[in-house]
Amino acid sequence: MDKALIELLARRAGLAKALAEFPDDVEAAAKQAADVASRIKRPADPAAEPWPPMKAGTGL
């Protein structure tokens, strides 16, 4: 992720003040978020639920 994209995303997210005061921290957070996002596996079937449906009163 290049610096211009990080700045653009930070400004769109309302982080202009954080970007001005702590540019290194914003850049580190953006790179860490991009790394985590790249490791998330997308489900083969988007309609499938990753967990069993939650139902009130079951298992109590």
N, CA, C and O atoms as a GROMACS GRO file, in nm:
protein
  240
    1MET      N    1   0.086  -0.117   0.000
    1MET     CA    2   0.000   0.000   0.000
    1MET      C    3   0.090   0.123   0.000
    1MET      O    4   0.175   0.138   0.088
    2ASP      N    5   0.072   0.209  -0.099
    2ASP     CA    6   0.157   0.327  -0.108
    2ASP      C    7   0.106   0.441  -0.019
    2ASP      O    8  -0.008   0.440   0.027
    3LYS      N    9   0.193   0.538   0.002
    3LYS     CA   10   0.163   0.646   0.096
    3LYS      C   11   0.043   0.731   0.051
    3LYS      O   12  -0.036   0.775   0.134
    4ALA      N   13   0.031   0.754  -0.080
    4ALA     CA   14  -0.081   0.836  -0.131
    4ALA      C   15  -0.215   0.769  -0.105
    4ALA      O   16  -0.312   0.835  -0.068
    5LEU      N   17  -0.221   0.636  -0.123
    5LEU     CA   18  -0.345   0.563  -0.098
    5LEU      C   19  -0.378   0.564   0.051
    5LEU      O   20  -0.495   0.578   0.089
    6ILE      N   21  -0.279   0.549   0.134
    6ILE     CA   22  -0.300   0.552   0.279
    6ILE      C   23  -0.357   0.689   0.321
    6ILE      O   24  -0.451   0.696   0.400
    7GLU      N   25  -0.300   0.796   0.268
    7GLU     CA   26  -0.348   0.930   0.301
    7GLU      C   27  -0.491   0.950   0.253
    7GLU      O   28  -0.573   1.008   0.325
    8LEU      N   29  -0.522   0.904   0.133
    8LEU     CA   30  -0.656   0.918   0.079
    8LEU      C   31  -0.757   0.842   0.165
    8LEU      O   32  -0.863   0.896   0.199
    9LEU      N   33  -0.726   0.719   0.200
    9LEU     CA   34  -0.817   0.638   0.283
    9LEU      C   35  -0.833   0.698   0.422
    9LEU      O   36  -0.944   0.698   0.477
   10ALA      N   37  -0.725   0.748   0.479
   10ALA     CA   38  -0.732   0.809   0.612
   10ALA      C   39  -0.822   0.932   0.611
   10ALA      O   40  -0.902   0.952   0.702
   11ARG      N   41  -0.808   1.015   0.508
   11ARG     CA   42  -0.892   1.136   0.500
   11ARG      C   43  -1.038   1.100   0.479
   11ARG      O   44  -1.126   1.162   0.539
   12ARG      N   45  -1.065   1.000   0.396
   12ARG     CA   46  -1.204   0.958   0.374
   12ARG      C   47  -1.264   0.896   0.499
   12ARG      O   48  -1.386   0.901   0.518
   13ALA      N   49  -1.181   0.838   0.584
   13ALA     CA   50  -1.229   0.777   0.708
   13ALA      C   51  -1.241   0.880   0.820
   13ALA      O   52  -1.279   0.845   0.932
   14GLY      N   53  -1.209   1.006   0.792
   14GLY     CA   54  -1.220   1.110   0.894
   14GLY      C   55  -1.100   1.114   0.988
   14GLY      O   56  -1.112   1.159   1.102
   15LEU      N   57  -0.987   1.066   0.941
   15LEU     CA   58  -0.868   1.061   1.025
   15LEU      C   59  -0.764   1.166   0.987
   15LEU      O   60  -0.644   1.144   1.003
   16ALA      N   61  -0.810   1.280   0.936
   16ALA     CA   62  -0.718   1.385   0.893
   16ALA      C   63  -0.633   1.437   1.008
   16ALA      O   64  -0.514   1.462   0.992
   17LYS      N   65  -0.695   1.453   1.124
   17LYS     CA   66  -0.620   1.504   1.240
   17LYS      C   67  -0.516   1.401   1.286
   17LYS      O   68  -0.403   1.438   1.318
   18ALA      N   69  -0.555   1.274   1.290
   18ALA     CA   70  -0.460   1.168   1.328
   18ALA      C   71  -0.348   1.159   1.225
   18ALA      O   72  -0.232   1.137   1.261
   19LEU      N   73  -0.381   1.175   1.099
   19LEU     CA   74  -0.281   1.170   0.994
   19LEU      C   75  -0.182   1.285   1.007
   19LEU      O   76  -0.062   1.268   0.985
   20ALA      N   77  -0.232   1.403   1.045
   20ALA     CA   78  -0.145   1.519   1.062
   20ALA      C   79  -0.055   1.505   1.184
   20ALA      O   80   0.062   1.543   1.180
   21GLU      N   81  -0.110   1.450   1.293
   21GLU     CA   82  -0.033   1.441   1.418
   21GLU      C   83   0.053   1.315   1.428
   21GLU      O   84   0.161   1.318   1.486
   22PHE      N   85   0.004   1.205   1.372
   22PHE     CA   86   0.072   1.076   1.387
   22PHE      C   87   0.078   1.002   1.252
   22PHE      O   88   0.020   0.894   1.240
   23PRO      N   89   0.146   1.056   1.152
   23PRO     CA   90   0.146   0.993   1.020
   23PRO      C   91   0.207   0.853   1.020
   23PRO      O   92   0.161   0.765   0.946
   24ASP      N   93   0.310   0.831   1.101
   24ASP     CA   94   0.372   0.698   1.105
   24ASP      C   95   0.278   0.594   1.164
   24ASP      O   96   0.275   0.480   1.118
   25ASP      N   97   0.202   0.633   1.266
   25ASP     CA   98   0.108   0.540   1.328
   25ASP      C   99  -0.007   0.506   1.233
   25ASP      O  100  -0.051   0.391   1.227
   26VAL      N  101  -0.056   0.606   1.161
   26VAL     CA  102  -0.164   0.581   1.065
   26VAL      C  103  -0.115   0.489   0.954
   26VAL      O  104  -0.187   0.398   0.912
   27GLU      N  105   0.007   0.510   0.907
   27GLU     CA  106   0.064   0.425   0.803
   27GLU      C  107   0.083   0.282   0.853
   27GLU      O  108   0.053   0.186   0.781
   28ALA      N  109   0.131   0.267   0.976
   28ALA     CA  110   0.150   0.133   1.033
   28ALA      C  111   0.016   0.061   1.049
   28ALA      O  112   0.006  -0.058   1.022
   29ALA      N  113  -0.085   0.133   1.094
   29ALA     CA  114  -0.217   0.073   1.113
   29ALA      C  115  -0.277   0.031   0.978
   29ALA      O  116  -0.339  -0.074   0.969
   30ALA      N  117  -0.260   0.113   0.876
   30ALA     CA  118  -0.313   0.080   0.743
   30ALA      C  119  -0.244  -0.043   0.687
   30ALA      O  120  -0.309  -0.129   0.629
   31LYS      N  121  -0.113  -0.052   0.702
   31LYS     CA  122  -0.040  -0.168   0.652
   31LYS      C  123  -0.078  -0.295   0.728
   31LYS      O  124  -0.090  -0.402   0.668
   32GLN      N  125  -0.098  -0.282   0.858
   32GLN     CA  126  -0.140  -0.397   0.938
   32GLN      C  127  -0.281  -0.442   0.898
   32GLN      O  128  -0.306  -0.562   0.886
   33ALA      N  129  -0.370  -0.348   0.876
   33ALA     CA  130  -0.506  -0.382   0.835
   33ALA      C  131  -0.507  -0.448   0.697
   33ALA      O  132  -0.581  -0.544   0.674
   34ALA      N  133  -0.425  -0.399   0.606
   34ALA     CA  134  -0.417  -0.459   0.473
   34ALA      C  135  -0.362  -0.601   0.480
   34ALA      O  136  -0.405  -0.689   0.406
   35ASP      N  137  -0.266  -0.623   0.569
   35ASP     CA  138  -0.208  -0.756   0.585
   35ASP      C  139  -0.312  -0.854   0.640
   35ASP      O  140  -0.323  -0.966   0.590
   36VAL      N  141  -0.385  -0.812   0.739
   36VAL     CA  142  -0.488  -0.898   0.798
   36VAL      C  143  -0.598  -0.927   0.696
   36VAL      O  144  -0.645  -1.040   0.684
   37ALA      N  145  -0.639  -0.824   0.623
   37ALA     CA  146  -0.744  -0.841   0.523
   37ALA      C  147  -0.702  -0.939   0.413
   37ALA      O  148  -0.786  -1.012   0.360
   38SER      N  149  -0.574  -0.940   0.380
   38SER     CA  150  -0.527  -1.031   0.276
   38SER      C  151  -0.526  -1.177   0.323
   38SER      O  152  -0.529  -1.268   0.241
   39ARG      N  153  -0.521  -1.198   0.454
   39ARG     CA  154  -0.516  -1.336   0.507
   39ARG      C  155  -0.655  -1.393   0.536
   39ARG      O  156  -0.667  -1.512   0.566
   40ILE      N  157  -0.759  -1.312   0.528
   40ILE     CA  158  -0.895  -1.360   0.554
   40ILE      C  159  -0.942  -1.440   0.433
   40ILE      O  160  -0.935  -1.393   0.320
   41LYS      N  161  -0.989  -1.561   0.459
   41LYS     CA  162  -1.036  -1.646   0.351
   41LYS      C  163  -1.184  -1.618   0.324
   41LYS      O  164  -1.265  -1.612   0.416
   42ARG      N  165  -1.216  -1.599   0.198
   42ARG     CA  166  -1.355  -1.577   0.159
   42ARG      C  167  -1.426  -1.711   0.151
   42ARG      O  168  -1.368  -1.809   0.104
   43PRO      N  169  -1.550  -1.717   0.196
   43PRO     CA  170  -1.622  -1.844   0.191
   43PRO      C  171  -1.651  -1.885   0.046
   43PRO      O  172  -1.674  -1.801  -0.041
   44ALA      N  173  -1.650  -2.017   0.023
   44ALA     CA  174  -1.680  -2.067  -0.111
   44ALA      C  175  -1.826  -2.038  -0.147
   44ALA      O  176  -1.857  -2.005  -0.261
   45ASP      N  177  -1.913  -2.051  -0.048
   45ASP     CA  178  -2.056  -2.024  -0.069
   45ASP      C  179  -2.095  -1.906   0.020
   45ASP      O  180  -2.111  -1.923   0.140
   46PRO      N  181  -2.110  -1.786  -0.037
   46PRO     CA  182  -2.142  -1.668   0.044
   46PRO      C  183  -2.273  -1.678   0.121
   46PRO      O  184  -2.292  -1.609   0.221
   47ALA      N  185  -2.365  -1.765   0.075
   47ALA     CA  186  -2.493  -1.778   0.144
   47ALA      C  187  -2.483  -1.868   0.266
   47ALA      O  188  -2.572  -1.866   0.352
   48ALA      N  189  -2.378  -1.947   0.277
   48ALA     CA  190  -2.361  -2.037   0.391
   48ALA      C  191  -2.324  -1.957   0.515
   48ALA      O  192  -2.248  -1.861   0.508
   49GLU      N  193  -2.378  -1.998   0.629
   49GLU     CA  194  -2.346  -1.930   0.754
   49GLU      C  195  -2.218  -1.988   0.812
   49GLU      O  196  -2.202  -2.110   0.816
   50PRO      N  197  -2.126  -1.903   0.858
   50PRO     CA  198  -2.001  -1.955   0.915
   50PRO      C  199  -2.022  -2.022   1.052
   50PRO      O  200  -1.943  -2.108   1.091
   51TRP      N  201  -2.125  -1.983   1.123
   51TRP     CA  202  -2.156  -2.041   1.252
   51TRP      C  203  -2.300  -2.090   1.250
   51TRP      O  204  -2.379  -2.046   1.166
   52PRO      N  205  -2.335  -2.180   1.340
   52PRO     CA  206  -2.476  -2.220   1.345
   52PRO      C  207  -2.565  -2.100   1.377
   52PRO      O  208  -2.521  -2.008   1.446
   53PRO      N  209  -2.688  -2.100   1.328
   53PRO     CA  210  -2.775  -1.985   1.356
   53PRO      C  211  -2.798  -1.970   1.506
   53PRO      O  212  -2.811  -2.068   1.579
   54MET      N  213  -2.803  -1.848   1.549
   54MET     CA  214  -2.827  -1.821   1.691
   54MET      C  215  -2.977  -1.820   1.717
   54MET      O  216  -3.053  -1.750   1.650
   55LYS      N  217  -3.017  -1.897   1.815
   55LYS     CA  218  -3.157  -1.904   1.851
   55LYS      C  219  -3.172  -1.877   1.999
   55LYS      O  220  -3.100  -1.933   2.082
   56ALA      N  221  -3.264  -1.792   2.032
   56ALA     CA  222  -3.286  -1.759   2.173
   56ALA      C  223  -3.340  -1.880   2.248
   56ALA      O  224  -3.432  -1.949   2.201
   57GLY      N  225  -3.283  -1.905   2.362
   57GLY     CA  226  -3.333  -2.011   2.449
   57GLY      C  227  -3.270  -2.147   2.427
   57GLY      O  228  -3.292  -2.237   2.508
   58THR      N  229  -3.194  -2.166   2.323
   58THR     CA  230  -3.131  -2.296   2.300
   58THR      C  231  -3.001  -2.306   2.378
   58THR      O  232  -2.922  -2.211   2.381
   59GLY      N  233  -2.980  -2.418   2.439
   59GLY     CA  234  -2.855  -2.441   2.511
   59GLY      C  235  -2.849  -2.375   2.648
   59GLY      O  236  -2.742  -2.370   2.709
   60LEU      N  237  -2.959  -2.326   2.698
   60LEU     CA  238  -2.956  -2.263   2.830
   60LEU      C  239  -2.988  -2.364   2.939
   60LEU      O  240  -2.990  -2.329   3.057
   0.00000   0.00000   0.00000
